Amino acid sequence: LMASAAATEPLAPIAYALTFLFTIMLVKAIIAYAFDRARGQFSERGYRAALSVCGVLMLGFAVGYVYQAWSLFTQL
């Protein structure tokens, strides 16, 4: 998909990568800020559980991206 976009617009892959990275960093920063602000309201066990859930969700997203990449790769 990016290769076909790059053929017509060379800056498309760069723009996609930059917006993706900016978005992912912004979301992580917002989540970290929210956890920092709420740290005193969580018990130690609750805080650890919330961070564990975030970690599992990030792994789930990573698996989803790998699956999508593999699907696109096998279509080539």
Rosetta blueprint (number, residue, H / E / L):
1 L L
2 M H
3 A H
4 S H
5 A H
6 A H
7 A H
8 T H
9 E L
10 P L
11 L L
12 A H
13 P H
14 I H
15 A H
16 Y H
17 A H
18 L H
19 T H
20 F H
21 L H
22 F H
23 T H
24 I H
25 M H
26 L H
27 V H
28 K H
29 A H
30 I H
31 I H
32 A H
33 Y H
34 A H
35 F H
36 D H
37 R H
38 A H
39 R H
40 G H
41 Q H
42 F L
43 S L
44 E H
45 R H
46 G H
47 Y H
48 R H
49 A H
50 A H
51 L H
52 S H
53 V H
54 C H
55 G H
56 V H
57 L H
58 M H
59 L H
60 G H
61 F H
62 A H
63 V H
64 G H
65 Y H
66 V H
67 Y H
68 Q H
69 A H
70 W H
71 S H
72 L H
73 F H
74 T H
75 Q H
76 L L
